Amino acid sequence: MAKKKEELDQETLDLINWCIEVEGFLVIGGATQEQAQEHIEEQVEWFTDQFYDGLTPEQAAKEALA
């Protein structure tokens, strides 16, 4: 029996896409893609707060690199 795919709500999809954009800015700022992904995973609560506080991906990356 096949598992039904779990659908993500729009807000979760928006957060995921926002984090993907942050990752790009972290790479531009000097991190490798792997380092950027690991940092976002390790600091997911902080990044989630930044998302809900209305920071752009670029602003969040600058804060993370500061």
Secondary structure, 3 states (H helix, E strand, C coil): CCCCCCCCCHHHHHHHHHHHHHHHHHHHCCCCHHHHHHHHHHCHHHHHHHHHCCCCHHHHHHHHHC
